[in-house]
Amino acid sequence: MRAIVVRQLAAEGPHGSIPVRVYAPAGDAVHPGLVWNHGGAFAGGDLDMPEADWVSRSLAERGFVVVSVDYRLAVEGVHFPVPSDDVVAAFRWVAAHTAELGIDPARLAIGGASAGGDLAAGALLRLRDAGGPLPARALLAYPTVHPELPSFSAELEAAVALHGPDDPRFEPDAVREMNLNFAGDEATMSDPYAFPGLADPTGLPPVFVLNSEVDTLRASGEAFAASLARHGVTVLSLFEPGSRHGHLNRPDEAAARRSIDRITAWLSTPALP
């Protein structure tokens, strides 16, 4: 693994300064980049959680410059579009500073996990509709991108049923409550920038949707991947066998380490169609 350098910087956005943590391989070479957004139900999480720090360090050790975004959380009266504004602004800031950050601008990606996956997908739509700049590709780990949880496939229902009642399970009512807190009101629950699963995703760059296997939120990630494919977007959709939601936040589990290998391979693939 490569030695890495970690820096605390800040991007500017419409709501003020946005803390970002930059993880980069040591040296002066230019590398692929990833703007990364942690999860936490829109209302939790930070740059020190494994899903942010461990993921970023692991990818930097493998040759990527990762910019982890400390977007504003949906707490104390903060709602959409504020967290989304932060993610869009952070991506634009990285795109404007690729030379200083050691990033190849042609290989700059955006990504996120869980709620961060929703924010990354929403940023894709907003950047597309604003005329760019668009990332070269997007990575969505177990994203939740619908205002209400889609129906479960028979295979997903069976996978969840195999595990005991004490295992974490996101029920539809709880998912809707989480999303309504993020949205702030009922009207925003139908906004495709807030919930990209509602959008026409035509024209988006290639997307990798990596779900957890035993995870009711997989219904959202898989439905979004199907929509991407229907609209002509290059998409890779799979789940990590044996994993539960948020498995990148548990680096001691083999599933998390396997996923880092999958992510590395996909981000390292030459230009996708």
Residue pairs with C-beta under 8 A, 6 or more apart in sequence:
1 61
1 62
2 25
2 26
2 60
2 61
2 62
2 63
3 25
3 26
4 23
4 24
4 25
4 26
4 57
4 60
4 61
5 23
5 24
5 25
5 26
6 21
6 22
6 23
6 24
6 57
6 60
7 21
7 22
7 24
8 19
8 20
8 21
8 22
9 19
9 20
9 21
9 22
10 17
10 18
10 19
10 20
11 17
11 18
11 20
11 69
11 89
11 90
11 93
11 94
12 18
12 89
12 93
13 85
13 86
13 88
13 89
13 90
13 93
14 85
14 89
15 72
15 82
15 85
15 86
18 69
18 70
18 71
18 72
18 86
18 89
18 90
18 93
19 47
19 70
20 67
20 68
20 69
20 70
20 90
20 93
20 94
21 47
21 52
21 53
21 56
21 67
21 68
21 70
22 65
22 66
22 67
22 68
22 101
23 56
23 57
23 59
23 60
23 65
23 66
23 67
23 68
24 31
24 60
24 65
24 66
24 101
24 102
25 31
25 60
25 61
25 63
25 64
25 65
25 102
28 102
29 102
30 102
30 103
30 104
31 63
31 64
31 65
31 102
31 103
31 104
31 107
32 63
32 64
32 65
32 103
32 104
32 107
32 108
32 109
32 267
32 268
33 64
33 65
33 66
33 67
33 94
33 98
33 101
33 103
33 104
33 107
33 108
33 109
34 59
34 64
34 65
34 66
34 67
34 108
34 109
34 110
34 111
34 139
34 267
35 67
35 69
35 87
35 90
35 91
35 94
35 108
35 109
35 110
35 111
35 120
35 135
36 52
36 55
36 56
36 66
36 67
36 68
36 69
36 111
36 112
36 116
37 68
37 69
37 71
37 87
37 110
37 111
37 112
37 113
37 116
37 117
37 119
37 120
38 45
38 46
38 47
38 49
38 51
38 52
38 68
38 112
38 113
38 116
39 45
39 51
39 112
39 113
39 114
39 115
39 116
39 117
39 141
39 142
39 246
39 249
40 46
40 49
40 73
40 114
40 115
40 116
41 114
41 115
41 178
42 73
42 74
42 83
42 115
42 118
42 178
42 179
42 181
42 182
43 73
43 74
43 75
43 178
43 181
43 182
44 73
45 51
45 52
45 73
45 115
45 116
46 52
46 70
47 53
47 68
47 70
49 249
50 248
50 249
50 250
50 251
50 256
51 113
51 114
51 116
51 246
51 248
51 249
52 68
53 68
54 248
54 251
54 256
55 66
55 113
55 248
55 260
56 66
56 68
58 251
58 260
59 66
59 260
59 263
59 264
59 267
60 66
62 260
62 264
63 268
64 264
64 267
65 101
65 102
65 103
67 90
67 94
67 101
69 86
69 87
69 90
71 83
71 86
71 87
71 90
71 119
72 78
72 82
72 83
72 86
73 83
74 80
74 82
74 83
74 181
74 182
74 184
79 181
79 182
79 183
79 184
79 185
79 188
80 182
80 183
80 184
80 188
80 191
80 193
80 194
81 193
81 194
83 119
83 182
84 119
84 122
84 123
84 126
84 193
84 194
87 112
87 119
87 120
87 122
87 123
88 123
88 126
88 127
91 110
91 123
91 127
91 133
91 135
92 127
92 133
94 101
94 103
94 108
95 105
95 108
95 133
98 104
98 105
98 108
106 136
106 271
107 136
108 135
108 136
109 135
109 136
109 137
109 138
109 139
109 267
110 120
110 123
110 124
110 135
110 138
110 139
111 117
111 120
111 138
111 139
111 140
111 141
112 118
112 119
112 120
112 121
112 139
112 140
112 141
112 143
113 140
113 141
113 142
113 143
113 246
113 248
113 249
114 141
114 142
114 143
114 144
114 217
114 245
114 246
115 144
115 178
115 182
117 140
117 141
117 142
117 143
117 144
117 145
117 221
118 143
118 144
118 145
118 194
118 195
118 196
120 138
120 139
120 140
120 143
121 138
121 140
121 143
121 145
121 196
121 207
121 224
122 145
122 192
122 193
122 194
122 195
122 196
124 134
124 135
124 138
124 196
124 201
124 204
124 205
125 192
125 193
125 196
125 199
125 201
125 204
126 193
127 133
127 134
127 135
128 134
128 203
128 204
134 204
134 205
135 205
136 205
136 206
136 271
136 272
137 205
137 206
137 207
137 208
137 266
137 267
137 272
138 204
138 205
138 206
138 207
138 208
139 207
139 208
139 210
139 263
139 266
139 267
140 207
140 208
140 209
140 210
140 221
140 224
141 210
141 211
141 248
141 259
141 263
142 210
142 211
142 212
142 215
142 217
142 218
142 221
142 245
142 246
142 247
143 209
143 217
143 220
143 221
143 224
144 170
144 175
144 178
144 179
144 217
144 220
144 221
145 195
145 196
145 197
145 220
145 221
145 224
146 195
146 197
146 198
146 220
146 223
146 224
147 176
147 179
147 183
147 189
147 190
147 194
147 195
147 197
147 198
148 172
148 175
148 176
148 179
149 170
149 172
149 175
149 176
149 216
149 217
149 219
149 220
150 197
150 219
150 220
150 223
151 219
152 160
152 216
152 219
153 219
153 222
156 216
156 218
156 219
156 222
159 213
159 214
160 169
160 214
160 215
160 216
162 214
163 214
167 214
167 244
168 244
168 245
169 216
170 215
170 216
170 217
170 245
171 216
175 217
179 189
179 195
180 186
180 189
182 194
183 189
183 191
183 194
183 195
188 194
189 195
190 198
191 198
192 198
192 199
192 200
193 199
196 224
197 220
197 223
197 224
197 227
200 231
201 224
201 227
201 228
201 231
201 233
202 231
202 232
202 233
203 233
204 228
204 233
205 233
205 234
205 272
206 233
206 234
206 235
206 236
206 272
206 273
207 225
207 228
207 233
207 234
207 235
207 236
208 235
208 236
208 237
208 263
208 266
209 221
209 222
209 224
209 225
209 228
209 235
209 236
209 237
209 238
210 238
210 239
210 240
210 259
210 262
210 263
211 217
211 218
211 221
211 222
211 237
211 238
211 239
211 240
212 218
212 239
212 240
212 243
212 244
212 245
212 246
212 247
212 255
213 239
213 240
213 241
213 242
213 243
213 244
214 242
214 243
214 244
214 245
215 239
215 243
215 244
215 245
216 245
217 245
218 239
221 237
222 237
225 235
225 237
226 237
228 235
229 235
229 237
234 272
234 273
236 266
238 262
240 247
240 255
240 258
240 259
240 262
241 255
242 255
243 253
243 255
243 256
243 259
247 253
247 255
247 256
247 259
248 256
248 259
248 260
249 256
250 256
251 257
